[in-house]
Amino acid sequence: MNKSLKIFLNIAIIVAIGLIAFLVIRNFMTDGKVQREIKELYDLIYNSDAYDLEAIYNKLDDVVSDGAYAIVEIVAKNYLSDVFDKLLELEEIINDDGMNNILTVENYQEDGPNFTDTNEYLTEMKQKVLNLEATMLDDFEVNTIMSYIVNEDLEESYIDLYGTLEFAKENNINKNKENIENAVDSFVSRIEGMENIIYFLTENKNEWEITDDMIVFDDTSLSNEYNDMISSIR
């Protein structure tokens, strides 16, 4: 082999090694870019004291990567967007203004003593939150998470990247499931406590009246029982 050919081969090898190293580093850096972007969005949704809606929606609309990485990023943000919509819906149900009106003198006067509208409202709210919980818990299943990416016709490495993102980590999945279950359990417990009070008032409808914007019972034991039930849900 002559000297010129040796030099050419050496140069070609060096260039090839450099190109491979460049591609590996670029892919590594792009992996990290997607992971950081999704973690920042994840933290805005799950690890903030209050939702910064502008920041969240800006993140959801922005795409910081390109090529196949952009597909991974977009799919991940589509998943988080769907989950976030349901989190907002859950928050809306839990903070519904009607809940604060149930155990008021105004409601006792308007809907008592049979409380037909009140019972319908409480039943509806309980069913609504339980239905939403079932949907949300399904969203945290690995199969559901991965269903967003599997039909994108991507190489396995990109699917693997998607599976390592913050929302797909097992500890985060378990934590988010637990948080949803606790929030719903607490809300349902509150509803059931109200249902017990309304049932109590209906069963004893001839034993109480509204006087000077206060509920007054004919029997002290009933008054004590009512106050204990009120305290238990507050």
Secondary structure, DSSP 8 states (H G I E B T S, - for coil): --HHHHHHHHHHHHHHHHHHHHHHHHHHHHHHHHHHHHHHHHHHHHS-SS--HHHHHHHHH-----HHHHHHHHHHHHHHHHHHHHHHHHHHHHT-GGGGGTTSHHHHHHHTTTTHHHHHHHHHHHHHHHHHHHHHHHHTSHHHHHHTTTTS---HHHHHHHHTSGGGSHHHHHHHHHHHHHHHHHHHHHHHHHHHHHHHHHHTTTSEEEETTEEEESSHHHHHHHHHHHHHH-
